[in-house]
């Protein structure tokens, strides 16, 4: 769902909520609200709380973290009884194309070659499984390789997904759910082809989710198309909630399938806990949705890329090891630590609080069931008291109490273990709920991550920064490089000529390897990768480059932010300075300004003997105050004054999908 569409949906749902009093119940309770928890009560099966590594590079910088910080972050995400305790991890099936916050590598760039080791999603799933062997995995594509005959909804894509499942097997991973095309509609017949292929290839236990789009229209199509209905196992929709209410569909309920919020959340790790707490409960109370999947799992991308701060925690500074938790992660823990997929909601003990807010109750299966009730009071304006009385075979002893103050910036207010709540003579457990909190009463033991797991202080990446790519194996993604479009990998340098050729042909370089334009999800025009620290100010960045064929290579500096819908092509691009060099020798220094305009600050042409594809050149951009100096092969070609940007990271780009190369990326402080 586009972010604009989500905002419009939220506005509409807010209006609906205003005329449906039971959706909010704001106000002050006039007495004690009594909640009878019947162990024999009925309700839908709970499918878990999850999060997404996808939407392009959202976990990219996590893999580059040093130890022990990387282990600590993974523990906070996946270790049961430690932090978020996620039940499900949804990952992007990469296609070398931008899908919001970057591009993830494809496992199959041509129809005849599969590489099961590209990217970091296999590593992330393996780490999640180490911590929680019962975790569920869910794969979804945002884009597709350009070689498919017939586009995304094709037989080639079905075969592509079968190969991806085969890669998962090689990594010892069982995939539980598989979707179609993220937020790009659906093709009912294709889902039938996918289901038949899963059965034929021995993956019949993989559940098919349709259609990872906004709204419930997919349920209407299933109701009217028996073959589509038979091909799908789960109805998955995106962002069904406003701040106070979630949409519902009787047609979806009548399908008798699990209903997933297969992408939801999109909240800030520090300030999004209030909305998150409301969503997680309202999705069942309002809509009977049984799985909540948060986008994203972690904020592990550069702050020059859009939607900064989204996630359960921040981990985007691997050079220092700094990371940060917030109340959002602990809000997830309030449910996930005390429940498991396969538990069942108790509808008679789930609903709206009289004083504002909601509550849901779940119980475990088996002869000796446990149960958990989660209260959120985001709609309350005053304290309110509830009395929880178990029955129907549920244990009647003391309940553990955990609570999080949702708007608090003090870690001492997050996931606080309170005194156990003992039953009174009538078997009731009475508690007072403060406004703006989430509180869990449970028979299940929980825990909070080690207090000693404190991150190092944040610091600017040290200069000089030098990356010669010699320490990497072929096809590796070098440390700290984050691809926005295409795929930049370590590769043996191609021979060439020119002033910067040196010993090219014998060492390792950085090559952009995608030569067929992918089936895109977003509108990043051509290959680009970013590196470095947003806080860098005065420095000189340089790199050698070799154009494989006709086109343009670009060196970027003082990159500060992503801009969408730029120019007549309405593409996504990055604010900053660019030094462009074309294969015919034409060069330009330009700046993409905050108003989305591009200004050429200087331009010219190299003499013919120095130009041409296959020629190695060294490009350099120097920044000192408001002076920008451009050099090609050591010679100053432009020195201009411009005050648009005074800080930012660096990048490398190409004007088209060519197998062009870069080497010796260097950033040194200005004199």
C-alpha positions as CSV (number, residue, x, y, z in Angstrom):
1,X,0.0,0.0,0.0
2,X,1.4,3.4,-0.9
3,X,2.0,5.7,2.1
4,X,-0.5,8.2,0.6
5,X,-3.1,5.5,0.2
6,X,-2.5,4.4,3.8
7,X,-3.1,7.9,5.1
8,X,-6.4,8.2,3.1
9,X,-7.5,4.8,4.5
10,X,-6.6,5.9,8.0
11,X,-8.7,9.1,7.6
12,X,-11.7,7.1,6.3
13,X,-11.4,4.6,9.1
14,X,-11.2,7.3,11.7
15,X,-14.4,8.8,10.3
16,X,-16.1,5.4,10.6
17,X,-14.8,5.0,14.1
18,X,-16.4,8.3,15.1
19,X,-19.9,6.9,14.3
20,X,-19.2,3.5,15.8
21,X,-19.0,4.1,19.6
22,X,-18.0,0.6,20.4
23,X,-14.8,1.0,18.5
24,X,-13.3,3.5,20.9
25,X,-15.3,3.6,24.2
26,X,-13.3,6.7,25.4
27,X,-14.2,8.0,28.8
28,X,-13.9,7.1,32.5
29,X,-15.1,3.8,33.9
30,X,-17.9,4.2,36.5
31,X,-17.1,0.9,38.2
32,X,-15.3,-2.3,37.9
33,X,-15.5,-4.1,34.6
34,X,-15.8,-7.8,35.1
35,X,-14.2,-10.2,32.6
36,X,-15.0,-13.9,32.8
37,X,-12.4,-16.0,31.1
38,X,-14.0,-19.3,30.1
39,X,-11.4,-21.9,29.1
40,X,-14.1,-23.6,27.0
41,X,-14.9,-20.4,25.2
42,X,-14.5,-20.2,21.4
43,X,-12.5,-18.0,19.1
44,X,-10.2,-18.0,16.2
45,X,-6.8,-19.7,16.2
46,X,-3.9,-17.2,16.9
47,X,-1.2,-17.3,14.1
48,X,1.4,-15.1,15.8
49,X,3.2,-11.8,15.9
50,X,5.8,-11.2,13.3
51,X,7.9,-8.6,11.5
52,X,9.3,-8.0,8.0
53,X,12.8,-7.9,6.7
54,X,12.1,-6.5,3.3
55,X,10.7,-3.6,1.5
56,X,14.3,-3.2,0.3
57,X,17.3,-3.2,2.5
58,X,15.6,-2.6,5.8
59,X,18.0,-5.1,7.6
60,X,21.0,-4.3,5.4
61,X,23.3,-2.7,8.0
62,X,22.5,-5.3,10.7
63,X,24.6,-7.9,9.1
64,X,27.7,-5.6,9.3
65,X,27.5,-5.1,13.0
66,X,30.4,-6.2,15.2
67,X,30.0,-8.8,18.0
68,X,28.6,-8.8,20.7
69,X,26.2,-6.1,19.5
70,X,24.9,-8.1,16.6
71,X,24.1,-11.1,18.8
72,X,22.4,-8.8,21.3
73,X,20.2,-7.3,18.6
74,X,19.2,-10.7,17.2
75,X,18.4,-11.9,20.7
76,X,16.1,-8.9,21.3
77,X,14.3,-9.8,18.1
78,X,14.0,-13.6,18.2
79,X,15.0,-15.1,21.5
80,X,11.8,-16.3,23.3
81,X,11.3,-14.6,26.7
82,X,14.0,-12.0,26.0
83,X,12.7,-9.2,23.9
84,X,10.2,-9.0,21.0
85,X,10.1,-12.8,20.9
86,X,8.8,-12.8,17.3
87,X,6.8,-15.8,16.2
88,X,7.1,-15.1,12.5
89,X,9.7,-13.6,10.1
90,X,8.6,-12.4,6.7
91,X,11.4,-11.8,4.2
92,X,11.7,-10.3,0.8
93,X,12.4,-12.6,-2.2
94,X,15.0,-10.3,-3.8
95,X,15.0,-9.2,-7.4
96,X,17.9,-6.6,-7.6
97,X,15.4,-3.7,-7.7
98,X,14.3,-1.0,-5.2
99,X,11.4,-1.9,-3.1
100,X,11.2,1.2,-0.9
101,X,14.4,1.3,1.1
102,X,16.9,-0.4,-1.2
103,X,17.4,-3.4,-3.5
104,X,17.9,-7.0,-2.3
105,X,19.8,-9.5,-4.4
106,X,18.1,-12.1,-6.6
107,X,18.9,-15.8,-6.3
108,X,18.4,-16.3,-10.1
109,X,19.6,-13.5,-12.4
110,X,19.3,-15.7,-15.5
111,X,16.9,-18.6,-16.2
112,X,19.7,-21.1,-16.1
113,X,21.8,-20.2,-13.0
114,X,20.8,-20.3,-9.3
115,X,22.9,-18.9,-6.5
116,X,21.5,-19.7,-3.1
117,X,24.0,-17.6,-1.1
118,X,23.3,-14.1,-2.2
119,X,22.1,-11.5,0.2
120,X,21.6,-11.6,3.9
121,X,18.0,-12.9,4.3
122,X,19.2,-16.6,4.5
123,X,21.6,-15.6,7.3
124,X,18.9,-13.7,9.1
125,X,16.4,-16.6,8.9
126,X,19.2,-19.0,10.1
127,X,19.9,-16.7,13.1
128,X,16.2,-16.5,13.9
129,X,15.8,-20.3,13.8
130,X,18.9,-20.8,16.1
131,X,17.0,-18.7,18.7
132,X,13.5,-20.0,18.1
133,X,13.4,-23.4,16.2
134,X,9.6,-23.0,16.1
135,X,9.6,-19.7,14.2
136,X,7.5,-19.4,11.0
137,X,9.0,-18.0,7.8
138,X,7.1,-16.2,5.1
139,X,8.4,-15.2,1.6
140,X,7.1,-12.4,-0.6
141,X,8.4,-10.7,-3.7
142,X,8.4,-7.0,-4.3
143,X,10.0,-7.1,-7.8
144,X,11.1,-9.6,-10.3
145,X,14.1,-10.2,-12.7
146,X,13.8,-8.8,-16.1
147,X,14.2,-12.1,-17.9
148,X,10.7,-13.4,-17.1
149,X,8.6,-14.1,-20.2
150,X,5.2,-12.7,-19.5
151,X,6.1,-10.4,-16.6
152,X,5.5,-11.0,-12.9
153,X,2.3,-13.1,-13.3
154,X,4.1,-15.7,-15.4
155,X,5.1,-19.4,-15.3
156,X,8.7,-18.1,-15.1
157,X,7.9,-16.5,-11.8
158,X,6.4,-19.7,-10.4
159,X,9.6,-21.6,-11.4
160,X,11.6,-18.8,-9.8
161,X,9.7,-19.3,-6.5
162,X,10.2,-23.0,-6.6
163,X,14.0,-22.4,-6.9
164,X,13.8,-20.0,-4.0
165,X,12.1,-22.7,-1.9
166,X,14.9,-25.1,-2.9
167,X,17.5,-22.5,-1.7
168,X,15.6,-22.4,1.6
169,X,15.9,-26.2,1.9
170,X,19.7,-26.0,1.3
171,X,19.9,-23.6,4.2
172,X,17.9,-25.9,6.4
173,X,14.9,-23.6,6.4
174,X,11.2,-24.6,6.1
175,X,9.1,-21.9,4.6
176,X,5.6,-21.8,6.0
177,X,3.9,-19.0,4.0
178,X,4.4,-17.7,0.4
179,X,2.8,-14.7,-1.1
180,X,2.4,-13.1,-4.6
181,X,3.4,-9.5,-5.5
182,X,3.6,-7.0,-2.8
183,X,0.9,-4.3,-3.1
184,X,0.6,-4.8,-6.9
185,X,-2.8,-6.5,-7.2
186,X,-3.3,-10.1,-7.9
187,X,-3.9,-12.6,-10.7
188,X,-6.3,-15.3,-9.6
189,X,-5.2,-17.9,-12.2
190,X,-1.6,-17.4,-11.3
191,X,-2.3,-18.4,-7.7
192,X,-3.8,-21.6,-9.0
193,X,-0.6,-22.3,-11.0
194,X,1.4,-21.5,-7.9
195,X,-0.6,-23.9,-5.7
196,X,-0.3,-26.7,-8.3
197,X,3.5,-26.2,-8.5
198,X,3.9,-26.3,-4.8
199,X,2.2,-29.6,-4.6
200,X,4.1,-31.0,-7.6
201,X,7.5,-30.0,-6.1
202,X,6.8,-31.4,-2.7
203,X,6.0,-28.1,-1.0
204,X,2.3,-28.8,-0.5
205,X,2.5,-27.8,3.2
206,X,3.5,-24.2,2.2
207,X,0.5,-22.0,2.8
208,X,-0.4,-19.5,0.0
209,X,-1.2,-16.0,1.1
210,X,-3.3,-13.7,-1.1
211,X,-2.8,-11.0,-1.9
212,X,-0.6,-8.7,0.3
213,X,-2.5,-5.6,-0.8
214,X,-4.7,-3.0,1.0
215,X,-8.4,-3.6,1.5
216,X,-10.6,-6.7,1.5
217,X,-11.5,-6.8,-2.2
218,X,-9.4,-10.0,-2.6
219,X,-11.9,-11.8,-0.3
220,X,-14.7,-10.8,-2.6
221,X,-12.8,-12.3,-5.5
222,X,-12.2,-15.5,-3.6
223,X,-15.9,-15.7,-2.8
224,X,-16.8,-15.4,-6.5
225,X,-14.0,-17.6,-7.8
226,X,-14.0,-21.1,-6.4
227,X,-10.6,-21.9,-8.0
228,X,-9.0,-18.8,-6.5
229,X,-10.5,-19.7,-3.2
230,X,-9.2,-23.3,-3.4
231,X,-5.7,-22.1,-4.3
232,X,-5.2,-19.8,-1.2
233,X,-4.9,-20.7,2.4
234,X,-4.7,-17.2,4.0
235,X,-6.2,-13.8,3.4
236,X,-3.4,-11.3,3.9
237,X,-4.1,-7.6,3.8
238,X,-2.0,-4.5,4.5
239,X,-2.6,-1.7,7.0
240,X,-6.2,-2.4,7.9
241,X,-6.2,0.1,10.8
242,X,-6.5,3.8,11.6
243,X,-5.3,5.0,15.0
244,X,-8.6,3.9,16.6
245,X,-10.3,1.3,14.5
246,X,-9.6,-1.6,12.1
247,X,-11.7,-2.4,9.0
248,X,-13.4,-5.7,8.7
249,X,-15.1,-7.9,6.1
250,X,-17.9,-10.3,6.5
251,X,-17.0,-11.9,3.2
252,X,-13.5,-12.5,4.5
253,X,-14.8,-14.1,7.7
254,X,-17.2,-16.3,5.7
255,X,-14.2,-17.8,3.8
256,X,-13.2,-19.6,7.0
257,X,-9.5,-18.9,6.4
258,X,-7.0,-17.2,8.7
259,X,-6.9,-13.5,8.3
260,X,-3.5,-11.8,8.5
261,X,-2.5,-8.2,8.7
262,X,0.4,-9.4,6.6
263,X,2.0,-5.9,6.7
264,X,1.0,-3.5,9.4
265,X,2.6,-1.3,12.0
266,X,5.0,1.1,10.2
267,X,5.6,2.9,13.5
268,X,8.6,4.7,14.9
269,X,10.7,2.6,17.3
270,X,10.7,5.4,19.9
271,X,7.3,7.1,19.4
272,X,5.1,4.5,17.7
273,X,4.2,2.4,20.7
274,X,0.8,4.0,21.3
275,X,-0.5,3.3,17.8
276,X,1.1,-0.2,17.8
277,X,-0.6,-1.2,21.0
278,X,-4.0,-0.2,19.7
279,X,-3.5,-1.9,16.3
280,X,-2.4,-5.2,17.8
281,X,-5.6,-5.6,19.9
282,X,-8.0,-3.8,17.6
283,X,-7.1,-6.1,14.7
284,X,-8.7,-9.0,16.5
285,X,-11.4,-7.2,18.4
286,X,-12.6,-5.2,15.3
287,X,-11.7,-7.5,12.4
288,X,-10.9,-11.0,13.8
289,X,-7.4,-10.8,12.3
290,X,-5.2,-13.5,13.8
291,X,-1.6,-12.5,12.8
292,X,0.1,-9.1,13.1
293,X,3.2,-8.6,10.9
294,X,5.1,-5.4,11.6
295,X,6.9,-3.5,8.9
296,X,9.8,-3.5,9.4
297,X,11.7,-5.6,12.0
298,X,14.5,-3.2,12.4
299,X,15.6,0.3,11.3
300,X,18.8,-0.9,9.8
301,X,19.2,1.4,6.8
302,X,21.0,4.7,6.3
303,X,19.1,7.8,7.5
304,X,19.5,9.2,3.9
305,X,16.8,6.7,2.9
306,X,13.1,7.3,3.4
307,X,10.9,6.4,6.4
308,X,13.6,6.9,8.9
309,X,13.0,5.5,12.4
310,X,10.5,2.8,11.5
311,X,10.9,-0.5,13.2
312,X,11.1,-2.3,16.5
313,X,14.7,-1.0,17.2
314,X,17.4,1.1,15.6
315,X,20.6,-0.6,14.3
316,X,22.0,1.5,11.5
317,X,25.5,2.4,12.9
318,X,27.6,-0.8,12.5
319,X,31.0,1.1,12.6
320,X,30.4,2.0,16.2
321,X,28.1,-0.8,17.3
322,X,25.5,1.7,18.6
323,X,21.9,0.5,18.6
324,X,18.8,1.6,20.5
325,X,15.6,0.1,21.8
326,X,12.4,1.8,22.5
327,X,8.9,1.2,23.9
328,X,7.7,-0.2,20.5
329,X,9.7,-3.4,20.8
330,X,8.5,-3.9,24.4
331,X,4.9,-3.3,23.2
332,X,5.3,-6.3,20.9
333,X,6.8,-8.3,23.8
334,X,3.7,-7.7,25.9
335,X,1.8,-10.1,23.6
336,X,4.5,-12.2,21.9
337,X,6.3,-13.3,25.0
338,X,3.1,-14.7,26.6
339,X,1.5,-16.4,23.6
340,X,2.3,-18.9,20.9
341,X,0.9,-19.6,17.4
342,X,-1.7,-22.3,17.8
343,X,-3.2,-20.7,20.9
344,X,-6.9,-19.7,20.5
345,X,-8.6,-16.4,21.2
346,X,-11.5,-16.4,23.7
347,X,-14.0,-14.2,22.1
348,X,-16.1,-13.8,25.2
349,X,-13.0,-12.5,27.0
350,X,-12.0,-10.1,24.3
351,X,-13.6,-6.7,23.6
352,X,-13.7,-3.0,24.5
353,X,-12.9,-1.5,27.9
354,X,-15.6,0.6,29.4
355,X,-13.1,3.4,30.2
356,X,-11.4,3.4,26.7
357,X,-9.2,0.8,25.1
358,X,-9.4,-2.9,24.3
359,X,-8.5,-6.3,25.7
360,X,-7.9,-9.7,24.1
361,X,-7.5,-13.1,25.8
362,X,-5.8,-16.2,24.5
363,X,-5.4,-19.7,25.9
364,X,-3.1,-22.5,25.0
365,X,-4.3,-25.9,23.7
366,X,-4.0,-29.1,25.8
367,X,-5.4,-30.5,29.0
368,X,-3.5,-28.0,31.2
369,X,-4.1,-24.7,29.4
370,X,-2.4,-21.4,30.2
371,X,-3.9,-18.1,29.3
372,X,-3.0,-14.5,28.8
373,X,-5.0,-11.3,28.7
374,X,-3.5,-8.1,27.1
375,X,-5.1,-4.7,27.8
376,X,-4.3,-1.5,26.0
377,X,-5.7,1.8,27.3
378,X,-4.7,4.2,24.4
379,X,-8.3,5.4,24.3
380,X,-8.6,6.0,28.1
381,X,-8.4,9.4,29.9
382,X,-8.5,8.1,33.5
383,X,-7.5,5.0,35.4
384,X,-10.0,2.1,35.2
385,X,-10.3,-1.1,37.2
386,X,-11.0,-4.6,35.8
387,X,-11.6,-7.9,37.4
388,X,-10.4,-11.1,35.6
389,X,-12.0,-14.3,36.7
390,X,-10.9,-17.6,35.1
391,X,-13.0,-20.7,34.7
392,X,-13.6,-23.6,32.4
393,X,-10.5,-25.5,33.5
394,X,-8.1,-22.5,33.5
395,X,-5.7,-22.2,36.4
396,X,-7.0,-19.9,39.2
397,X,-3.7,-19.0,40.9
398,X,-1.8,-15.7,40.8
399,X,-1.2,-14.0,37.5
400,X,2.0,-12.4,36.4
401,X,1.7,-8.7,35.5
402,X,3.8,-6.8,33.0
403,X,3.2,-3.2,31.8
404,X,4.7,-0.6,29.4
405,X,4.0,3.1,29.5
406,X,3.6,3.8,25.8
407,X,4.6,7.4,25.6
408,X,7.5,7.3,28.1
409,X,11.1,7.8,27.0
410,X,12.4,6.2,30.2
411,X,13.5,2.6,29.8
412,X,12.5,2.0,33.4
413,X,8.8,2.3,32.2
414,X,9.1,-0.3,29.5
415,X,8.1,-3.9,30.1
416,X,8.0,-3.6,33.9
417,X,7.4,-6.7,36.0
418,X,4.8,-5.8,38.6
419,X,3.7,-7.7,41.7
420,X,1.8,-10.9,40.9
421,X,-2.0,-10.4,41.1
422,X,-3.5,-12.9,43.5
423,X,-7.1,-14.2,43.3
424,X,-9.6,-12.9,45.8
425,X,-12.1,-15.1,47.6
426,X,-14.4,-15.1,44.5
427,X,-11.5,-16.1,42.2
428,X,-11.2,-12.7,40.6
429,X,-7.9,-10.9,39.8
430,X,-8.4,-7.1,40.2
431,X,-6.1,-4.6,38.7
432,X,-6.2,-0.9,37.9
433,X,-5.1,0.1,34.4
434,X,-3.5,3.5,33.9
435,X,-4.3,5.4,30.7
436,X,-1.7,5.2,27.9
437,X,-0.4,1.8,28.9
438,X,-0.4,-1.8,27.7
439,X,-0.7,-4.4,30.5
440,X,-0.4,-8.2,30.4
441,X,-1.9,-10.6,32.9
442,X,-0.7,-14.1,32.3
443,X,0.0,-17.5,33.7
444,X,3.2,-17.7,31.5
445,X,6.6,-16.7,32.7
446,X,8.4,-14.0,30.8
447,X,11.6,-12.1,30.9
448,X,13.5,-9.0,29.8
449,X,16.9,-8.9,28.0
450,X,20.0,-8.6,30.0
451,X,20.6,-5.2,31.5
452,X,24.3,-5.5,30.6
453,X,23.4,-5.6,26.9
454,X,24.1,-1.9,26.5
455,X,25.3,-0.5,23.2
456,X,28.4,1.6,22.7
457,X,27.9,5.3,22.2
458,X,27.1,6.7,18.8
459,X,30.0,8.2,16.9
460,X,30.7,9.5,13.4
461,X,32.4,7.0,11.1
462,X,36.1,7.7,11.2
463,X,38.0,9.2,8.3
464,X,39.9,8.3,6.2
465,X,37.6,5.6,4.9
466,X,39.2,3.4,2.2
467,X,37.6,0.4,0.4
468,X,39.7,-1.4,-2.1
469,X,37.5,-4.5,-2.3
470,X,40.4,-6.9,-2.1
471,X,39.2,-8.7,1.0
472,X,36.0,-10.0,-0.5
473,X,35.1,-13.1,-2.4
474,X,33.4,-12.9,-5.8
475,X,29.7,-12.0,-5.5
476,X,30.1,-10.6,-1.9
477,X,28.4,-7.3,-1.0
478,X,31.1,-5.1,0.5
479,X,30.7,-3.9,4.1
480,X,28.7,-0.6,4.5
481,X,27.6,-0.4,0.9
482,X,23.8,-0.4,0.6
483,X,22.3,-0.8,-2.9
484,X,19.4,1.3,-3.8
485,X,18.9,-0.2,-7.3
486,X,20.8,-2.9,-9.1
487,X,23.4,-5.1,-7.4
488,X,27.0,-4.0,-6.7
489,X,29.3,-7.0,-5.9
490,X,32.9,-7.9,-5.6
491,X,34.3,-9.2,-8.9
492,X,37.7,-9.6,-10.6
493,X,38.6,-6.3,-12.2
494,X,38.3,-6.1,-15.9
495,X,41.4,-5.0,-17.9
496,X,41.2,-1.6,-19.4
497,X,43.3,1.5,-20.3
498,X,43.4,5.1,-19.3
499,X,45.2,7.2,-16.7
500,X,43.6,5.3,-13.8
501,X,44.0,1.8,-15.2
502,X,47.0,0.9,-13.0
503,X,47.0,-2.9,-12.4
504,X,43.3,-3.3,-13.3
505,X,42.5,-6.8,-14.5
506,X,44.4,-8.6,-11.7
507,X,42.6,-7.4,-8.5
508,X,39.1,-7.2,-7.1
509,X,36.7,-4.4,-8.0
510,X,33.1,-3.5,-7.4
511,X,30.9,-4.5,-10.3
512,X,27.3,-3.7,-11.0
513,X,26.1,-7.0,-12.3
514,X,22.4,-6.5,-13.3
515,X,22.3,-5.9,-17.1
516,X,18.6,-6.5,-17.7
517,X,16.3,-4.0,-16.2
518,X,14.1,-5.7,-13.5
519,X,10.4,-5.7,-13.2
520,X,10.3,-2.8,-10.8
521,X,8.3,-2.1,-7.7
522,X,9.3,1.5,-7.2
523,X,10.8,4.2,-9.4
524,X,14.6,4.3,-8.9
525,X,15.8,4.9,-12.4
526,X,19.1,3.2,-12.5
527,X,21.8,1.4,-10.4
528,X,23.0,3.2,-7.3
529,X,24.7,2.3,-4.0
530,X,25.3,4.4,-0.9
531,X,27.9,4.4,1.8
532,X,29.3,6.4,4.7
533,X,28.0,8.7,7.4
534,X,25.4,11.4,7.0
535,X,27.3,13.5,9.5
536,X,30.4,13.8,7.3
537,X,31.0,17.5,6.4
538,X,34.2,18.6,4.7
539,X,35.9,15.7,2.8
540,X,37.1,14.5,-0.6
541,X,35.6,11.4,-2.0
542,X,37.2,9.6,-5.0
543,X,36.8,6.3,-6.9
544,X,38.1,4.7,-10.0
545,X,35.5,3.8,-12.6
546,X,35.3,1.9,-15.8
547,X,32.2,2.0,-18.0
548,X,31.5,-1.3,-19.6
549,X,29.6,0.2,-22.5
550,X,27.8,3.4,-23.4
551,X,26.3,5.3,-20.5
552,X,27.3,7.4,-17.5
553,X,29.1,6.8,-14.2
554,X,28.4,9.0,-11.2
555,X,30.3,9.8,-8.0
556,X,28.0,11.3,-5.2
557,X,28.9,13.4,-2.2
558,X,27.1,15.1,0.6
559,X,24.1,12.9,0.1
560,X,21.4,13.9,2.6
561,X,18.0,12.4,1.8
562,X,15.8,10.6,-0.6
563,X,13.4,12.5,-2.8
564,X,10.4,10.9,-4.5
565,X,8.6,11.8,-7.8
566,X,11.6,13.8,-9.2
567,X,11.4,15.2,-12.7
568,X,9.2,14.3,-15.6
569,X,9.9,10.6,-15.0
570,X,8.7,11.0,-11.4
571,X,11.6,8.9,-10.2
572,X,13.1,8.4,-6.7
573,X,16.5,10.1,-6.3
574,X,18.9,11.3,-3.7
575,X,19.6,14.9,-2.7
576,X,23.3,15.7,-3.0
577,X,26.1,16.5,-5.4
578,X,26.9,14.4,-8.4
579,X,30.0,14.2,-10.7
580,X,28.9,12.5,-13.9
581,X,31.2,11.1,-16.6
582,X,29.8,9.7,-19.8
583,X,31.5,7.3,-22.2
584,X,31.9,10.1,-24.8
585,X,33.9,12.1,-22.3
586,X,31.1,14.6,-21.4
587,X,31.1,15.4,-17.7
588,X,29.0,17.5,-15.4
589,X,28.8,18.6,-11.7
590,X,25.2,18.9,-10.6
591,X,23.2,19.2,-7.5
592,X,19.7,17.8,-6.8
593,X,18.1,20.4,-4.5
594,X,15.4,20.0,-1.9
595,X,12.8,21.5,-4.2
596,X,13.5,18.5,-6.6
597,X,15.2,20.7,-9.2
598,X,18.5,19.8,-10.7
599,X,21.1,22.5,-11.3
600,X,24.2,22.0,-13.4
601,X,27.1,23.8,-11.6
602,X,29.7,23.1,-14.3
603,X,30.2,20.9,-17.3
604,X,32.6,20.1,-20.1
605,X,34.1,17.3,-22.3
606,X,37.4,15.4,-22.0
607,X,39.5,15.2,-25.1
608,X,38.7,12.2,-27.3
609,X,41.8,10.3,-26.4
610,X,40.8,10.0,-22.8
611,X,37.2,9.0,-23.3
612,X,35.4,5.8,-24.3
613,X,34.0,2.6,-22.8
614,X,36.6,0.4,-21.3
615,X,38.7,3.3,-20.0
616,X,39.5,3.6,-16.4
617,X,39.1,7.1,-14.8
618,X,39.5,8.4,-11.3
619,X,36.6,10.7,-10.3
620,X,36.9,13.0,-7.3
621,X,34.6,15.4,-5.5
622,X,36.0,17.7,-2.7
623,X,34.0,19.7,-0.2
624,X,35.3,22.5,1.9
625,X,32.7,24.8,3.3
626,X,30.7,26.0,0.3
627,X,33.5,25.2,-2.2
628,X,33.0,22.1,-4.4
629,X,36.0,20.8,-6.4
630,X,35.7,18.2,-9.1
631,X,38.7,16.3,-10.5
632,X,39.0,13.7,-13.2
633,X,42.2,11.7,-13.4
634,X,43.8,14.2,-11.0
635,X,43.1,17.3,-12.9
636,X,40.7,19.9,-11.6
637,X,37.8,20.3,-14.1
638,X,35.6,22.5,-11.9
639,X,35.7,24.5,-8.7
640,X,32.4,26.1,-7.8
641,X,30.6,27.7,-4.9
642,X,27.3,26.3,-3.7
643,X,25.6,26.3,-0.3
644,X,22.8,23.8,-0.9
645,X,24.4,21.1,1.4
646,X,27.1,21.1,4.0
647,X,27.1,17.4,5.0
648,X,26.2,13.9,3.9
649,X,27.4,10.5,2.8
650,X,28.8,9.3,-0.5
651,X,27.5,7.1,-3.4
652,X,28.3,5.4,-6.7
653,X,25.8,5.3,-9.6
654,X,25.3,4.4,-13.2
655,X,23.0,5.8,-15.8
656,X,21.9,2.4,-17.1
657,X,22.1,-1.3,-16.4
658,X,25.7,-2.1,-17.4
659,X,28.4,-4.3,-16.0
660,X,30.5,-1.3,-15.2
661,X,33.0,-1.2,-12.3
662,X,34.4,0.9,-9.5
663,X,37.5,0.6,-7.4
664,X,39.5,2.2,-4.7
665,X,36.6,4.1,-3.0
666,X,38.3,6.6,-0.7
667,X,37.0,9.4,1.6
668,X,39.6,11.6,3.3
669,X,39.0,14.7,5.4
670,X,39.6,18.0,3.6
671,X,42.7,19.9,4.5
